[in-house]
Amino acid sequence: MRKRNELPECPVATTVSLIGNKWKLLIIRNLMERTWRFNELLKSLDGISQKVLTDNLRQLENDGIIYRKDYKINPPKVEYGMTKLGLELSKMLDIMAMFGDFYKSQIS
């Protein structure tokens, strides 16, 4: 996890640095529902590459937003889920979803 002095002073910039791309937001959206395995996430995110998904999952894990559970079995089984800290993002995602619906209702 990054240290406080490594983050931007502005709280909005801090949030953007944590979730500032479309893939992270969509990964978080999925993980808010339940835990997912890597291949499930890969299939559910149309257009994402395996490398980009891996990089984003690692960043989210390093920032304490998600956790990775490795069952250490063969064949490998790994699951991803939200941490308590990450679950705090649900309020923001709910507001983003409401705005998206509102926006779509306002345009022709």
HELIX and SHEET records of a PDB file:
HELIX    1   1 ARG A    4  GLU A    6  5                                   3    
HELIX    2   2 PRO A   11  ILE A   19  1                                   9    
HELIX    3   3 LYS A   22  GLU A   33  1                                  12    
HELIX    4   4 PHE A   38  SER A   44  1                                   7    
HELIX    5   5 GLN A   50  ASN A   62  1                                  13    
HELIX    6   6 LYS A   84  LEU A   87  1                                   4    
HELIX    7   7 SER A   90  GLN A  106  1                                  17    
SHEET    1   A 3 TRP A  36  ARG A  37  0                                        
SHEET    2   A 3 VAL A  78  MET A  82 -1                                        
SHEET    3   A 3 ILE A  66  ASP A  70 -1                                        
END                                                                             
